[in-house]
Amino acid sequence: QVQLVESGGGLVQPGGSLRLSCAASGFTWRYYVIGWFRQAPGKEREGVSCISDKDGDTYHLDSVKGRFTISRDSSKNIVSLEMNSLKPEDTAIYYCAAAARFTTVQGMCAMTQVFHNWGQGTQVTVSS
């Protein structure tokens, strides 16, 4: 059974940093894409950053490029999202999700509907 557990959210001032972690289990990482998605109040859930364990390919949403970095530790089955220079518009619930890879990492990250395994989410609030 696929299990994803997020941690690391919280309240931070604009310009600050946070590190989110997703502990994953119950599937063969090598054939999956794992991503971080977020949903702000009144908005649709969107793919922020995704990574493929097999080749390390990554994708980042344009609005977070240069500020967010996704990485994986395959030995520990953990995917992390380092978030720097946070802005108020980054405020959202952040979810970790996994899906079997069938296309590019970028392509999959744009298709929230193909991810059927989700964590419980962690709140990130950027405010002064």
Summary of the structure (lengths in Angstrom):
residues: 128
radius of gyration: 13.4
end to end distance: 40.2
largest distance: 41.4
contacts: 396
relative contact order: 0.30
helix: 13%
strand: 48%
